[in-house]
Amino acid sequence: MSPMDCAIPCIRVLAVDDSIEELTKLLHHAYARLGAMGLNFTAVDQSPEVTLQRTNWGSCYVAVAGTALVGTIVVRPTHQSSECCIYNQPGVATAHQFAVAPEYQNTGIGSALLAQAEQWAVENGFNWLALDTAEPVTGLIEFYERRGYHKVGTVRWPGKKYRSVVMKKSLNDLD
């Protein structure tokens, strides 16, 4: 499906001809409010090279409205080595680089992206999807809880000024 086929926001796999620079700008835009709170999420100011590296961790999905990228999520298989021990557990896929442009938030795009990540995990044989976010971002934690995620721990990522809440959801009901 080409971006032109998406008159209303649709979810699809990141295409090879999608602009990594545009995706990076989307991430900066979506994370700007968090950066203004003093939270140094990687996506606040990451380079296009870091965006590309992170999209290559697994499967990257994007939400597209017309020709514009308005949301994204990366879902990846179990980590080989992570500071977050839950991410290393067999059967656990993880979601990263989750963003929706502020003007598209509260429209269902975030829920659709998260559902797509969960579906990818189920189709690839995972029992759980795990993710994390900064403790001070209570609205996002509540968003995840409404979608069936529960807190399972915390982690302080190297170089971050905050502690993250780690959450996971059983995917056994989704198959």
N, C-alpha and C positions, 0 to 999 in steps of 0.2 A: 504494500500500500504506500502510495506516495503522500507527502505532506498535503498536496492539493486535494486529496480525497478526504481530508479531515476538516470539513467546514465547521463542525463543532468539535470540541476537544475529544481526541481519541488516543488510545494507548497503543503503542507499537514498539518493536525493538529498535534501538538506535541503529540507523542505517549508516553505511560506510560514507555516504555523501553528506551526512549531517555535519554541520559545523561544530567542531569542538570549541571554537572560540565563542559561538552563540550559547552552547551548553554551559560554558564557564561563566558567561555573563548572567545567564539564568541563575546559576548557583550563587553568584555574588549578590544578585538582586534579592533572591529568596532569603539569604542568610544575613542581609544587611541589618535587620532589626536585632538579631542575636548578637552581631558584632557590636552594635551600639550599646548593648547591655554589658559589654566587656567580655563576652564569651568568644574565645578565639578558636571557633570551629575551623577546621581546615578549609571548608567551602567558602568562608568569609572572603578570602583573598588568594585562593590557590591559583596557580598558573594553568594555562591550557595543557601543559605537559602533565601536570598532576591529575587534571581531569581525565585525560586520556588514559593514564596509568590506572586510575580508579575504575574507569569504565571497563577496562580489560580484566578486572578481578573475576568477573562472572558474566552475567547477562545484564545489560543496561536497557531499561525501558524508558521511553519518553512519552509525555502527553503533548499532543500537537493540536494547536488551534490555527486553522488556515495553514500558513507556512511557518508559524512561530512555535518554538519549543517553549512550553509553559509549565512543564513538570518533569521530574526524572526520579528514578530509583535504580540502584544496582543491587542485584541479589547474587550471592556467591556461595559456593560449596563450603563445607567445613574447612576452617583454617588449619593449616599445618602447624603454625606457631603464632600465638597471639597472647598479649598481656592479659586478655580476658579469657579465663579458662573455659567458660561456657562456649565460646566460639570455637574451641578445639574439640568439643565433644562430638563423637560420631552421631550422625543423624540430625545435626544442627546446621541449617543454612543460615546465612546472615544477610541483613539488608543494610545498605550504606548509601551515602550521597543522595538522600531523599530530600526532594525540594519541590515546592510549587510556587510559582510566581505569586507575589502578594495579591495582585488583582484577580487571581483565579482561586485563591484560598476560600474555603467554605463553600465550594461548588460541587464537591464530590470527587474531584480529581485526585486528591491525596488518598482517599479511600480506594479508588479504582487502581491507583499505582500499587498500593500495599496489597490489594487483592491479587494483582498480577504477579507480584513477587511471591506471594503465598502459593499461587497456582504453579509457578515455576518450581518451587521447592517440592510440592507434592508430585508433580510430573517427573521429577528427578530423584524420587525416592527418599526425601527427607521427612522426618517426623515433626520437626520443630523449625520455626523461624525466629531468630533472635535479632535484636537491635539494641541500640543505646542512644541516649540523649542526655544533655546536661541536666543535672538536678534542678537548677533554677527555672527550667522551662516547663513549668507545671501544666500549662495548657496542652503542650505536646504529649506529655506523659498521660494526661487524661484522654487525649485523642486515641492513643494506643490502648489504654485500658478499655475504652468503649468498643474496641475492635477485638477484644479477647486476650490481649497481652497482659502478663502479670510480671511484677518485679521479681527478679531472681538474684540480684546482687548489685554491686557497684564496681566501677573501675576508674582509675585515674590514668588517662592516656599520657604518654610522655609529651611534655611541652605544653599541656593544656592547663588553663588557670582554674579549672572546675573539675568536679567529680561527675561522672556519668552514671545514670541509672541504667542497668542492663535489664532488658525485658525479653520474654519469649512467649510464644503461642504454640500450643499443640495443633498440628495440622491433620490429625487423625480423623477429624470430622469432615474434612474438605474433600476426601477422595470419593 
